[in-house]
């Protein structure tokens, strides 16, 4: 029990390989994570822009309906 078993060495070797070598280096992985976060934030801001433009269109439509209702009420009063 005092020494390290084969499984300990396999795990240590795997960690060293992931950190310092191979195709999946930590710097590459972190760069990909950062790109993903930026893309997510950009998508969220685009959703906010679409939602705000949709709200403005709804407000414009409501204003137009109110104006049309006032005009039709004036026409009926004449």
Residue pairs with C-beta under 8 A, 6 or more apart in sequence:
4 12
18 24
18 26
19 25
19 26
